[in-house]
Amino acid sequence: MISHSELSDKDLRSKIKQQEICFAGNRKLKIYGTLACKSGKKMKRENRVFFHAKDEALAKNFRPCGHCMKVNYKKWKDGFI
């Protein structure tokens, strides 16, 4: 997990291009989603964190986004019902 506040914009673009970062999340809400998610783009920089893989986010107890990852969110939600 990499905090957005630890990265410069140039480093962030480089890591995304090299596919070191594939998902973003909100550290306060514990939600992760795709980099293209409209909901994720609205969050504050100090709350944004980045992950290389879904498994990394799940290991940190983040849940899938209900907007950009509907199938994964439904599976996650059904696990609690």
PyRosetta script that sets phi, psi and omega in degrees:
from pyrosetta import init, pose_from_sequence

init()
pose = pose_from_sequence("MISHSELSDKDLRSKIKQQEICFAGNRKLKIYGTLACKSGKKMKRENRVFFHAKDEALAKNFRPCGHCMKVNYKKWKDGFI")
pose.set_psi(1, 129.9)
pose.set_omega(1, -179.4)
pose.set_phi(2, -121.3)
pose.set_psi(2, 127.9)
pose.set_omega(2, 177.8)
pose.set_phi(3, -78.0)
pose.set_psi(3, 140.3)
pose.set_omega(3, 180.0)
pose.set_phi(4, -63.7)
pose.set_psi(4, -34.6)
pose.set_omega(4, -178.1)
pose.set_phi(5, -67.8)
pose.set_psi(5, -16.6)
pose.set_omega(5, 178.6)
pose.set_phi(6, -84.9)
pose.set_psi(6, -10.5)
pose.set_omega(6, -174.7)
pose.set_phi(7, -111.5)
pose.set_psi(7, 142.4)
pose.set_omega(7, 170.1)
pose.set_phi(8, -81.6)
pose.set_psi(8, 164.3)
pose.set_omega(8, 179.2)
pose.set_phi(9, -61.5)
pose.set_psi(9, -37.0)
pose.set_omega(9, 179.2)
pose.set_phi(10, -65.5)
pose.set_psi(10, -44.3)
pose.set_omega(10, 178.5)
pose.set_phi(11, -63.6)
pose.set_psi(11, -39.5)
pose.set_omega(11, 179.7)
pose.set_phi(12, -63.0)
pose.set_psi(12, -48.7)
pose.set_omega(12, 178.4)
pose.set_phi(13, -59.3)
pose.set_psi(13, -40.4)
pose.set_omega(13, 179.6)
pose.set_phi(14, -63.6)
pose.set_psi(14, -45.2)
pose.set_omega(14, -179.4)
pose.set_phi(15, -66.2)
pose.set_psi(15, -36.3)
pose.set_omega(15, 177.1)
pose.set_phi(16, -67.9)
pose.set_psi(16, -44.0)
pose.set_omega(16, -179.9)
pose.set_phi(17, -62.5)
pose.set_psi(17, -37.6)
pose.set_omega(17, 179.4)
pose.set_phi(18, -84.8)
pose.set_psi(18, 3.6)
pose.set_omega(18, 179.5)
pose.set_phi(19, 60.4)
pose.set_psi(19, 31.7)
pose.set_omega(19, 172.1)
pose.set_phi(20, -81.1)
pose.set_psi(20, -22.0)
pose.set_omega(20, 177.4)
pose.set_phi(21, -123.7)
pose.set_psi(21, 123.3)
pose.set_omega(21, -178.7)
pose.set_phi(22, -124.1)
pose.set_psi(22, -19.2)
pose.set_omega(22, -178.1)
pose.set_phi(23, -137.3)
pose.set_psi(23, 153.7)
pose.set_omega(23, 176.6)
pose.set_phi(24, -124.0)
pose.set_psi(24, 154.4)
pose.set_omega(24, 179.7)
pose.set_phi(25, -145.6)
pose.set_psi(25, 167.4)
pose.set_omega(25, 176.5)
pose.set_phi(26, -106.0)
pose.set_psi(26, 115.3)
pose.set_omega(26, -174.0)
pose.set_phi(27, -67.9)
pose.set_psi(27, -26.9)
pose.set_omega(27, 179.4)
pose.set_phi(28, -79.9)
pose.set_psi(28, -41.2)
pose.set_omega(28, -178.6)
pose.set_phi(29, -86.8)
pose.set_psi(29, -13.8)
pose.set_omega(29, -179.4)
pose.set_phi(30, 60.0)
pose.set_psi(30, 45.2)
pose.set_omega(30, 177.9)
pose.set_phi(31, -121.7)
pose.set_psi(31, 139.3)
pose.set_omega(31, 175.4)
pose.set_phi(32, -127.6)
pose.set_psi(32, 154.9)
pose.set_omega(32, 179.8)
pose.set_phi(33, -159.4)
pose.set_psi(33, -171.4)
pose.set_omega(33, -179.1)
pose.set_phi(34, -73.4)
pose.set_psi(34, 161.5)
pose.set_omega(34, 179.6)
pose.set_phi(35, -69.1)
pose.set_psi(35, -21.8)
pose.set_omega(35, -178.3)
pose.set_phi(36, -90.8)
pose.set_psi(36, 0.4)
pose.set_omega(36, -175.9)
pose.set_phi(37, -65.1)
pose.set_psi(37, 131.0)
pose.set_omega(37, 179.4)
pose.set_phi(38, -64.7)
pose.set_psi(38, -37.3)
pose.set_omega(38, 179.0)
pose.set_phi(39, -65.2)
pose.set_psi(39, -40.7)
pose.set_omega(39, -179.2)
pose.set_phi(40, -67.0)
pose.set_psi(40, -31.5)
pose.set_omega(40, -179.1)
pose.set_phi(41, -70.9)
pose.set_psi(41, -17.5)
pose.set_omega(41, -178.1)
pose.set_phi(42, -87.6)
pose.set_psi(42, -13.3)
pose.set_omega(42, -175.0)
pose.set_phi(43, -73.8)
pose.set_psi(43, 157.3)
pose.set_omega(43, 179.6)
pose.set_phi(44, -70.7)
pose.set_psi(44, 146.5)
pose.set_omega(44, -178.7)
pose.set_phi(45, -58.1)
pose.set_psi(45, -39.8)
pose.set_omega(45, -177.4)
pose.set_phi(46, -69.5)
pose.set_psi(46, -16.7)
pose.set_omega(46, 177.8)
pose.set_phi(47, -96.1)
pose.set_psi(47, -11.7)
pose.set_omega(47, -173.6)
pose.set_phi(48, -84.5)
pose.set_psi(48, 133.9)
pose.set_omega(48, 174.0)
pose.set_phi(49, -129.1)
pose.set_psi(49, 160.4)
pose.set_omega(49, -177.4)
pose.set_phi(50, -123.9)
pose.set_psi(50, 148.9)
pose.set_omega(50, 179.5)
pose.set_phi(51, -129.8)
pose.set_psi(51, 152.6)
pose.set_omega(51, 175.5)
pose.set_phi(52, -82.3)
pose.set_psi(52, -36.2)
pose.set_omega(52, -175.1)
pose.set_phi(53, -144.0)
pose.set_psi(53, 161.2)
pose.set_omega(53, 177.6)
pose.set_phi(54, -59.0)
pose.set_psi(54, -41.0)
pose.set_omega(54, -178.0)
pose.set_phi(55, -60.1)
pose.set_psi(55, -36.2)
pose.set_omega(55, 178.2)
pose.set_phi(56, -64.3)
pose.set_psi(56, -43.8)
pose.set_omega(56, 179.4)
pose.set_phi(57, -65.6)
pose.set_psi(57, -43.8)
pose.set_omega(57, 180.0)
pose.set_phi(58, -64.6)
pose.set_psi(58, -36.8)
pose.set_omega(58, 178.5)
pose.set_phi(59, -64.3)
pose.set_psi(59, -27.9)
pose.set_omega(59, 178.1)
pose.set_phi(60, -90.7)
pose.set_psi(60, 11.2)
pose.set_omega(60, 178.0)
pose.set_phi(61, 67.3)
pose.set_psi(61, 33.5)
pose.set_omega(61, 172.3)
pose.set_phi(62, -91.0)
pose.set_psi(62, 147.5)
pose.set_omega(62, 177.6)
pose.set_phi(63, -105.5)
pose.set_psi(63, 155.9)
pose.set_omega(63, 178.3)
pose.set_phi(64, -66.9)
pose.set_psi(64, 149.6)
pose.set_omega(64, 177.2)
pose.set_phi(65, -71.2)
pose.set_psi(65, 136.9)
pose.set_omega(65, 179.4)
pose.set_phi(66, -77.2)
pose.set_psi(66, -12.6)
pose.set_omega(66, -179.7)
pose.set_phi(67, -91.5)
pose.set_psi(67, -52.0)
pose.set_omega(67, -173.1)
pose.set_phi(68, -97.9)
pose.set_psi(68, -12.0)
pose.set_omega(68, -178.3)
pose.set_phi(69, -130.7)
pose.set_psi(69, 56.3)
pose.set_omega(69, -172.5)
pose.set_phi(70, -56.8)
pose.set_psi(70, -43.2)
pose.set_omega(70, -178.0)
pose.set_phi(71, -66.1)
pose.set_psi(71, -47.4)
pose.set_omega(71, 179.0)
pose.set_phi(72, -64.4)
pose.set_psi(72, -38.3)
pose.set_omega(72, 177.9)
pose.set_phi(73, -62.9)
pose.set_psi(73, -43.8)
pose.set_omega(73, 179.8)
pose.set_phi(74, -61.9)
pose.set_psi(74, -43.1)
pose.set_omega(74, 177.8)
pose.set_phi(75, -62.0)
pose.set_psi(75, -42.2)
pose.set_omega(75, 179.1)
pose.set_phi(76, -63.8)
pose.set_psi(76, -45.5)
pose.set_omega(76, -178.3)
pose.set_phi(77, -65.2)
pose.set_psi(77, -42.2)
pose.set_omega(77, 180.0)
pose.set_phi(78, -64.6)
pose.set_psi(78, -23.2)
pose.set_omega(78, 177.7)
pose.set_phi(79, -69.6)
pose.set_psi(79, -18.9)
pose.set_omega(79, -180.0)
pose.set_phi(80, -100.1)
pose.set_psi(80, -11.4)
pose.set_omega(80, -176.4)
pose.set_phi(81, -97.9)
pose.dump_pdb("model.pdb")
